[in-house]
Amino acid sequence: MTEARPWRPFGLLLLFLLLHVLNQVDRSLIASFGPEIVAELDLTRTQFSIVSGLAFTVPYALTALTAGVLADKYGRTRIMAAGLATWSAFTALSGLARSFLTLAAVRPFVATGEATLVPTATALLSEKFPVARRATAIGVFFMGLPLGVGAGFFIAGQLGPVMGWRNVFIMLGLVGLLLAGVVLRLRDGTAASPAHGDNPAPSGGAILADLGRELRTNSDFRLSVVGSILMHVYLAGNPFVKIWLVEERGFRGDEIASTYGLAVILFGLLGAAFGGAASDWYARRYPGGRAMFLALFVALLAPLIIAFRFAEPGSVLFYAGMGAGIVFFSSFYGPAFAVMQSVTPIRLHASATGLTMLLVNVLALGLGGLAIGAASDLLAAQGSRYALTGPLFAADMLSLLTIPCFAVIGWRARAGNRQDNSAQRAAA
């Protein structure tokens, strides 16, 4: 067998971007085919919130932390390849689900596999790219989020009427299994060494204890985690977007799926590219660094995000608000994860990301999604014509509290209490 060779940073980034696109497509298929799945499996909105939320987010969260710890101990690429094969196989099996229970039983395995990608990929990218380009590289990787979500909706609009939702699930699962073979050939040049000699690899318990100490003593780390959780409350409403647009805003299902999918791709790419590159540029020129940039940029988007839920469907303000919301979440990841990597020691990069993904998925996406679904069912039972609008708007408002979290980090950096330089933290 030919020995696997190390990839250059740019090639590695493109591969990870492709994997992230597939990751997000497979994750968002439930939302993309929401009305069709709800109708065929006869689901309530609370049940739909479980299969699109808690049944996915809780195992995702637990695995993200575990994957981060294992990646810091044993290396990233082997964990990534195993995860890709797992989520792809169970995405295909999701297409065979015949009831709420069978779909809910499969989703945790999709989540377990998907959770390995972000901690492993962001850790590798943070170590392969220089600090000055870190947010740009992570921002490019997170282009996979809007590309994947948008592609999922676009695929639902284009292939759904031809193939049916079940066959789309099966097809995409098979694509992922083929890509798992490519990942297996990667060599992780930054992997931890096996335990031997004078530098034994730390145990998982030691890494978790180290992470706990960092969380207790590092207030910038805590604020970056809380800010990330709050932003994801906005995304907790994403599985309900198509249902909301069809049932409460009057759009036709296949038409708005394609429109929304293209909007996510267009504005998402714009947001991801701008967020990473602009925050790197801002950090080189202005005090407060990437954290202050993020706080200011989200504050500029906030009025349009608020207006989206109440604007006339099809109006300029409606589509401007839709675009602003997409730019909000897509521009967030480059600067936010670069801030987190910069305020934590390099030895904990994957673990810190894994912990954040755990809390994001349990508190924001899981419980937040369940709250939206349950509140909507309650309002619908009371005869409300806009049973989703209120809960979704409440989630939007809560997500904007991410602004003060990153503003505080930026103010501290501005005052000289914290430098946005991971090299200084690496010596800790």
Secondary structure, 3 states (H helix, E strand, C coil): CCCCCCCCHHHHHHHHHHHHHHHHHHHHHHHHCHHHHHHHHCCCHHHHHHHHHHHHHHHHHHHHHHHHHHHHHHCHHHHHHHHHHHHHHHHHHHCCCCCHHHHHHHHHHHHHHHCCHHHHHHHHHHHHCCHHHHHHHHHHHCCHHHHHHHHHHHHHHHCHHHHCHHHHHHHHHHHHHHHHHHHHCCCCCCCCCCCCCCCCCCCHHHHHHHHHHHHHHCHHHHHHHHHHHHHHHHHHCHHHHHHHHHHCCCCCHHHHHHHHHHHHHHHHHHHHHHHHHHHHHHHHHCCCHHHHHHHHHHHHHHHHHHHHCCCCCCCHHHHHHHHHHHHHHHHHHHHHHHHHHHCCCHHHHHHHHHHHHHHHHHHHHHHHHHHHHHHHHHHHHCCCCCCCHHHHHHHHHHHCCHHHHHHHHHHHHHCCCCCCCHHHHHCC
